[in-house]
Amino acid sequence: MKLTFFSSQPYDRIFFERYNDSLGFELSFLDVALDETTASLAKGSDAVCVFVNDKVTAPVIASLKDNGTKVIALRCAGFNNVDIEACRQNEIHVCRVPAYSPEAVAEHAVAMILTLNRKTHKAYNRVREQNFSLNGLLGFNLHGKTVGVIGTGNIGKAFCRIMLGFGCTVKAFDLVANKEMEAIGVTYHPLMEVLQSDIISLHCPLNEQTRHLIGPETIGYVKKGAMLINTGRGALIDTKTMIEALKKGYISALGLDVYEQEEKLFFRDLSTKIIQDDDIQRLMSFPNVLITAHQAFFTDEALSQIAMTTLNNVSQLLKNSNLKDQAALLV
């Protein structure tokens, strides 16, 4: 059985080859993204494995079907880049990794909060230049602050636990209140009330209801001086709205591990290129903005779980069209 990877990186090869011994797939790694121009590269593959910025549209799915592909495996939890109905019509199974290491993403969100607050990245650079001044490095105690969490799935729950450990008051918004979280002290409120928190962290999926969740219609509800963290999906935030809020001093700090137009930038070395995206250039010019390149998932534990789960998902679907973990099965 042949499994072709799109948008693959060197670390993908390392981890998937490590856990493939017992399954014996023929693995093919391509660094190009999946789209209409590259779908033909999967010819002869029983399954393809895609990531967050691959475009699994209806024409791509039809091409994969014609070339013999039976399974599309996402090596991530989100699936907003896949036309699920087109997969259903073409009788192609779709699976994902619903929970690989929620702590990895949650801990990265906390790292961004601590960095933006205590300015450790700026202090590191200062000291290396023998500048030991503390001017401009003033932060605040996390203890006692109110943290708003939007989305309390596996990652959101892990994040809530960490922030409770800091002594924060944690307010959450989700479609359904989680009893487990309520039992440890998290309280659920309407979205507009959660946006009044000192720190807001986004952990919800991207869909039509959450696209530009922080945008022109909601930015006015955000507490003036709040810190905003997004480790979910880039389009949860309307970039132009956020730039204006930063220019006016309405947002005190912004941490982004994702970006609306990241498919043109992230996972590439563009250090010798002229970046044409004016919005990200503007964001990077603010001293109170921290951007990482979709790094939150990037731990040994997470990559191991992603590889094992993806390979097992594909194996089960190709052998008997059945998947034991129904949370991983989309079609």
GUTISE-615075 format. One record per residue (C-alpha): residue number from 1; residue in one letter; x, y, z. Coordinates in steps of 0.05 Angstrom, whole numbers, m for minus. Example, Ala and Ser with C-alpha at 12.3 -4.5 7.8 and 13.67 -1.06 7.14 Angstrom:
// residues 2
1, A, 246, m90, 156
2, S, 273, m21, 143
This chain:
// residues 331
1, M, 0, 0, 0
2, K, 28, 68, m20
3, L, 19, 130, 21
4, T, 40, 197, m8
5, F, 54, 258, 35
6, F, 44, 329, 12
7, S, 75, 391, 44
8, S, 124, 345, 79
9, Q, 183, 369, 120
10, P, 246, 331, 141
11, Y, 217, 316, 209
12, D, 155, 284, 177
13, R, 200, 232, 144
14, I, 237, 218, 209
15, F, 175, 206, 250
16, F, 132, 169, 199
17, E, 189, 123, 179
18, R, 202, 109, 252
19, Y, 132, 82, 263
20, N, 120, 50, 195
21, D, 160, m14, 208
22, S, 101, m54, 234
23, L, 54, m31, 179
24, G, 99, m34, 118
25, F, 71, 23, 77
26, E, 109, 48, 16
27, L, 120, 121, 37
28, S, 130, 177, m13
29, F, 147, 247, 14
30, L, 134, 308, m29
31, D, 151, 379, m6
32, V, 100, 411, m52
33, A, 30, 429, m27
34, L, m30, 391, m52
35, D, m73, 431, m100
36, E, m102, 424, m170
37, T, m33, 429, m203
38, T, m1, 376, m159
39, A, m56, 325, m148
40, S, m31, 283, m206
41, L, 33, 269, m166
42, A, m9, 222, m122
43, K, m24, 175, m181
44, G, m19, 103, m157
45, S, m25, 122, m83
46, D, m76, 85, m41
47, A, m76, 143, 7
48, V, m50, 214, 12
49, C, m30, 250, 76
50, V, m41, 325, 79
51, F, m29, 382, 127
52, V, m61, 449, 146
53, N, m44, 488, 83
54, D, m59, 436, 30
55, K, m121, 453, m11
56, V, m165, 392, m15
57, T, m219, 422, m59
58, A, m272, 387, m101
59, P, m229, 386, m165
60, V, m169, 359, m125
61, I, m212, 305, m95
62, A, m239, 285, m163
63, S, m168, 280, m190
64, L, m147, 237, m130
65, K, m206, 192, m142
66, D, m188, 183, m215
67, N, m117, 165, m196
68, G, m139, 110, m148
69, T, m135, 145, m80
70, K, m183, 115, m28
71, V, m163, 153, 35
72, I, m144, 225, 52
73, A, m109, 228, 119
74, L, m99, 294, 155
75, R, m39, 295, 201
76, C, m73, 348, 244
77, A, m139, 359, 280
78, G, m170, 414, 237
79, F, m203, 399, 171
80, N, m227, 467, 146
81, N, m184, 459, 83
82, V, m221, 396, 60
83, D, m286, 394, 20
84, I, m319, 339, 62
85, E, m381, 334, 18
86, A, m339, 324, m45
87, C, m301, 268, m9
88, R, m368, 236, 9
89, Q, m393, 241, m63
90, N, m328, 210, m89
91, E, m330, 155, m36
92, I, m262, 174, m8
93, H, m251, 163, 67
94, V, m224, 222, 106
95, C, m190, 215, 174
96, R, m153, 261, 221
97, V, m115, 263, 287
98, P, m167, 291, 334
99, A, m121, 292, 395
100, Y, m46, 285, 387
101, S, m17, 325, 445
102, P, m63, 380, 469
103, E, m12, 399, 521
104, A, 38, 417, 466
105, V, m6, 471, 437
106, A, m31, 494, 505
107, E, 40, 501, 532
108, H, 61, 541, 471
109, A, 3, 589, 482
110, V, 27, 598, 554
111, A, 99, 609, 529
112, M, 74, 665, 484
113, I, 37, 697, 542
114, L, 98, 695, 587
115, T, 144, 721, 532
116, L, 99, 779, 514
117, N, 87, 796, 587
118, R, 157, 791, 615
119, K, 192, 808, 549
120, T, 244, 753, 556
121, H, 258, 755, 481
122, K, 278, 828, 487
123, A, 318, 817, 551
124, Y, 357, 760, 517
125, N, 378, 806, 460
126, R, 396, 863, 507
127, V, 441, 823, 552
128, R, 478, 793, 492
129, E, 495, 865, 474
130, Q, 517, 878, 546
131, N, 456, 922, 560
132, F, 432, 905, 630
133, S, 380, 960, 636
134, L, 310, 940, 658
135, N, 276, 1000, 626
136, G, 219, 978, 580
137, L, 216, 907, 607
138, L, 161, 918, 658
139, G, 109, 862, 661
140, F, 51, 842, 706
141, N, 34, 784, 753
142, L, m7, 731, 719
143, H, m33, 711, 788
144, G, m102, 741, 798
145, K, m113, 760, 725
146, T, m175, 739, 686
147, V, m162, 694, 627
148, G, m215, 684, 574
149, V, m213, 618, 536
150, I, m253, 611, 472
151, G, m263, 537, 458
152, T, m254, 483, 511
153, G, m238, 422, 470
154, N, m176, 381, 487
155, I, m128, 438, 477
156, G, m172, 490, 511
157, K, m180, 444, 571
158, A, m105, 434, 577
159, F, m95, 510, 573
160, C, m148, 522, 627
161, R, m113, 475, 675
162, I, m47, 511, 666
163, M, m76, 580, 676
164, L, m113, 557, 738
165, G, m45, 534, 764
166, F, m20, 605, 756
167, G, m76, 629, 802
168, C, m116, 660, 746
169, T, m192, 667, 743
170, V, m211, 628, 680
171, K, m274, 646, 641
172, A, m293, 605, 581
173, F, m340, 606, 521
174, D, m363, 545, 484
175, L, m427, 518, 454
176, V, m433, 469, 512
177, A, m405, 479, 581
178, N, m355, 425, 601
179, K, m373, 395, 668
180, E, m302, 371, 680
181, M, m276, 443, 672
182, E, m331, 472, 716
183, A, m312, 422, 770
184, I, m241, 450, 774
185, G, m262, 524, 774
186, V, m273, 545, 702
187, T, m337, 586, 693
188, Y, m375, 592, 627
189, H, m402, 658, 601
190, P, m428, 691, 537
191, L, m374, 708, 486
192, M, m379, 783, 496
193, E, m366, 775, 571
194, V, m306, 729, 558
195, L, m277, 782, 512
196, Q, m272, 828, 572
197, S, m216, 786, 602
198, D, m145, 811, 613
199, I, m118, 755, 568
200, I, m157, 721, 513
201, S, m135, 655, 482
202, L, m168, 624, 421
203, H, m175, 548, 419
204, C, m236, 537, 375
205, P, m240, 505, 306
206, L, m247, 547, 244
207, N, m314, 544, 209
208, E, m364, 592, 180
209, Q, m388, 612, 249
210, T, m318, 626, 277
211, R, m285, 657, 216
212, H, m262, 727, 238
213, L, m288, 714, 308
214, I, m245, 773, 327
215, G, m263, 824, 274
216, P, m299, 889, 261
217, E, m363, 867, 297
218, T, m329, 840, 360
219, I, m265, 880, 370
220, G, m304, 934, 408
221, Y, m323, 883, 461
222, V, m251, 865, 475
223, K, m225, 896, 539
224, K, m180, 956, 524
225, G, m108, 935, 539
226, A, m122, 860, 533
227, M, m71, 810, 509
228, L, m95, 765, 452
229, I, m65, 696, 435
230, N, m83, 653, 375
231, T, m56, 583, 368
232, G, m118, 557, 333
233, R, m128, 578, 260
234, G, m106, 643, 227
235, A, m174, 664, 201
236, L, m204, 665, 271
237, I, m176, 736, 272
238, D, m188, 789, 218
239, T, m117, 813, 206
240, K, m134, 884, 183
241, T, m179, 895, 243
242, M, m123, 872, 289
243, I, m73, 919, 256
244, E, m119, 978, 268
245, A, m129, 956, 341
246, L, m54, 952, 351
247, K, m42, 1020, 318
248, K, m93, 1052, 365
249, G, m63, 1019, 426
250, Y, m128, 981, 438
251, I, m93, 914, 443
252, S, m33, 912, 491
253, A, 0, 850, 462
254, L, m14, 799, 407
255, G, 14, 729, 401
256, L, 2, 691, 336
257, D, 24, 620, 320
258, V, m23, 621, 260
259, Y, m38, 672, 206
260, E, m93, 682, 154
261, Q, m47, 678, 94
262, E, 4, 631, 125
263, E, 3, 580, 68
264, K, 46, 629, 28
265, L, 96, 637, 84
266, F, 100, 586, 139
267, F, 143, 523, 136
268, R, 190, 556, 86
269, D, 257, 592, 92
270, L, 244, 660, 61
271, S, 304, 695, 93
272, T, 333, 715, 26
273, K, 266, 734, m5
274, I, 225, 798, m7
275, I, 159, 782, 27
276, Q, 102, 812, m12
277, D, 50, 805, 44
278, D, 43, 875, 72
279, D, m2, 854, 129
280, I, 48, 807, 161
281, Q, 104, 857, 150
282, R, 61, 908, 188
283, L, 47, 859, 244
284, M, 120, 842, 252
285, S, 136, 917, 258
286, F, 98, 924, 324
287, P, 142, 916, 386
288, N, 84, 883, 424
289, V, 71, 828, 372
290, L, 101, 758, 376
291, I, 94, 712, 315
292, T, 116, 640, 311
293, A, 107, 598, 248
294, H, 54, 546, 266
295, Q, 102, 517, 317
296, A, 55, 501, 375
297, F, 46, 428, 356
298, F, 121, 417, 347
299, T, 142, 370, 403
300, D, 171, 300, 402
301, E, 109, 273, 437
302, A, 61, 306, 389
303, L, 97, 285, 326
304, S, 102, 213, 351
305, Q, 27, 211, 365
306, I, 11, 243, 298
307, A, 52, 192, 261
308, M, 25, 132, 298
309, T, m47, 154, 295
310, T, m45, 173, 221
311, L, m12, 107, 200
312, N, m61, 66, 240
313, N, m120, 105, 213
314, V, m99, 93, 141
315, S, m84, 20, 154
316, Q, m152, 7, 184
317, L, m190, 44, 129
318, L, m152, 10, 72
319, K, m159, m59, 101
320, N, m232, m60, 122
321, S, m261, 10, 111
322, N, m272, 15, 186
323, L, m240, 59, 237
324, K, m241, 42, 311
325, D, m233, 114, 333
326, Q, m296, 146, 306
327, A, m272, 216, 328
328, A, m217, 209, 276
329, L, m265, 191, 219
330, L, m294, 249, 179
331, V, m322, 210, 120
